[in-house]
Amino acid sequence: MGGIALEGSDGIGDDVLELLREYAADGTPCALATVVRVEPPTSARPGDKAVITADGRLRGWIGGSCSEPVVRREALRALAEGIPQLVKIVAAEEVRQTRKRGELMVATTCPSGGSLDIFIEPRLPRPLLLVFGETPVAETLAKLGELTGFRSRTVSHTGLANLSVPATDAWAVVATMGHYDEDAAEAALAHPNLDLSLIASTRRAAAVRAELLARGLDEHTLERLRTPAGKVRGVTQEQIALLALAEVVAARQKRGTKQPVHEAPHVVFATDPVCGMTVDPLTATHKSEFDGTTFWFCSAGCQVEFEKTPKRYLRTIEA
C-alpha cells in the first residue's frame, strides 16, 4: 500500500489535530481517518491520521495512493450517514468487496500487498446557538450553551448586517432586553432556517411583533418567533437565561436531534476492475476504453493486464 502523502507524512499528526480544532470551532463537517492495524508491506503505521472534508479533500497520511481513494469515498459516506466506518483492506487472490453496516472489506489483488484497517469517524458540527445582545442574560446564555453542547456565538447590534447562519441546526435567542429587539429579530427572521425566540415580557413581545408587522414582515414569518422565551417573570438574569435555553433544547428535541445529512459536491469514484481498489478519475492517469465504457486503473500494471483480456474483468465488484 505504497504512495506519496499529499502533505508529507512526518509530524503530520499535530497538523491533523489542529485542523480538527479549527473545523470544530467554525462548524466545518469533516471525518477523521485513523490507521488502527497494519500488516506489512505497507507505508502506513498504526496511529497515522488524515482529515477528509465534505468536498472529498484529504489532508494527512493513511497509506498512500492505493488506500487513499477508498478512504475518501468512505469518509463521504460517514459524513452523509453520520455513522463511523471501518475499512479493512486485505491482500487476496480474488477481488471482492463486502459491506455490512459500518464496515467495508476490500479484498484486493494489488501487487503492493499488505493489509490495512482504517477507522473513519465523522466529526459533525455542534448545533449553533446565536445569542443576540450584550446583556447579563446574553452572556450567561452563551456560556450555558457551550456547556450543553452548542457552539455559542454572540451577536451585537453592529453584527446584524453581516449575520451568517448555517443551513441546518441553527438556533437563536434575542436577549437584547429592549435595546434593539426589533432589529435583532428582523435580522434573524431573514434566515428561514433559523429557529428564534425572544426574551421579553408579554407586553413587550406584543410590541415587537407589531413593529415587525409594520416593517413589512408577514404573519407566516412571525410564526417562527417564540415569545416570550422562558414564559416566566420575576426571576434572576441567570435563571432567565437557563429557562430560555431549556426552551431551545426542548424545541430541538421535538424537531429531532439526529444530525442532518451533509451533502458534498458530486464526487465520483471508480473501481479498478483488475485489483479492486477504488480510483479517483479526476487524479488517475491510467484508463482504457472497451465496448464504449471507460475503465480506470490505479497503476499502469493493472491497465496492461486489463487490455490483454478485458472480458475477464467485466464483473461487478462494488459492494
C-alpha positions, 0 to 999 in steps of 0.5 A: 500500500505504497504512495506519496502523502499529499502533505508529507507524512512526518509530524503530520499528526499535530497538523491533523489535530489542529485542523480538527480544532479549527473545523470544530470551532467554525462548524466545518463537517469533516471525518477523521481517518485513523490507521488502527492495524497494519500488516506489512508491506505497507507505508502506513503505521498504526496511529497515522491520521488524515482529515477528509472534508465534505468536498472529498479533500484529504489532508494527512497520511493513511497509506498512500495512493492505493488506500487513499481513494477508498478512504475518501469515498468512505469518509463521504459516506460517514459524513452523509450517514453520520455513522463511523466506518471501518475499512479493512483492506486485505491482500487476496487472490480474488477481488471482492468487496463486502459491506455490512453496516459500518464496515467495508472489506476490500479484498484486493489483488494489488501487487503492493500487498499488505493489509490495512484497517482504517477507522473513519469517524465523522466529526459533525458540527455542534448545533449553533446557538446565536445569542443576540445582545450584550446583556447579563442574560446574553452572556450567561446564555452563551456560556450555558450553551457551550456547556450543553453542547452548542457552539455559542456565538454572540451577536451585537447590534453592529453584527446584524448586517453581516449575520451568517447562519448555517443551513441546518441546526441553527438556533437563536435567542434575542436577549437584547432586553429592549435595546434593539429587539426589533432589529435583532429579530428582523435580522434573524427572521431573514434566515428561514432556517433559523429557529428564534425566540425572544426574551421579553415580557408579554407586553413587550413581545406584543410590541415587537411583533407589531413593529415587525408587522409594520416593517413589512414582515408577514404573519407566516414569518412571525410564526417562527418567533417564540415569545416570550422565551422562558414564559416566566417573570420575576426571576434572576438574569441567570435563571432567565437565561437557563429557562430560555435555553431549556426552551431551545433544547426542548424545541430541538428535541421535538424537531429531532436531534439526529444530525442532518445529512451533509451533502458534498459536491458530486464526487465520483469514484471508480473501481479498478476492475483488475485489483479492486481498489477504488480510483479517483478519475479526476487524479488517475492517469491510467484508463482504457476504453472497451465496448464504449465504457471507460475503465480506470486503473490505479497503476499502469500494471493493472491497465496492461493486464486489463487490455490483454483480456478485458472480458475477464474483468467485466464483473461487478465488484462494488459492494 
